[in-house]
């Protein structure tokens, strides 16, 4: 549940996150690794953080449709924990390096299962009296016969309300190009935290 939001170690108050990337060749050997702060929370995330004051969910779904207030009483499920093979929500990857805008509602050029098989999204939670951090992880395997380049990563939540389903992009980050060889894989971790860690 996205409601499990989130931090690393106790420091100043706030919401933030990090992205961790690991690229493996077809034999499972790690050939590239990087970790950096998350830079780009979307307007949908801003609405989500204000949901308890508003009492409703607002935003723009991944198809570009405006969500003009879903009452919380009608919401039966909110999740980013997509199962294996689902490429509509959870951690997603793409091939566009279009600069971030807070009003973006989808990845700019999302990879689907025809290019990368999407593993299930897993999560782990770390908490202390000073902070809370939820880390989501997903493995993508290149199922094509050539190299593929990943340039963007994002986190999409699935919201079920009555008989309707909505998908909201919460984060999108443009990363340095990561080249995934044929039959190789990329493991993407997105951590979201409450209370910023102190300077190292």
Secondary structure, 3 states (H helix, E strand, C coil): CHHHCCCCCCCCCCEEEEEEEEEECCCCCEEEEEEEECCCECHHHHHHHCHHHHCEEEEEECCCCEEEEEEHHHEEEEECCCCCCCCCCEEEEECCCCCCCCCCCCCCCECCCCCEEECCCEEEEEECCCCEEEEEEEEEEECCCCCEEEEEEEEEEEEEECCEEEEEEEEEEEEEEEEECCCCEEEEEEEEEECCCCCC
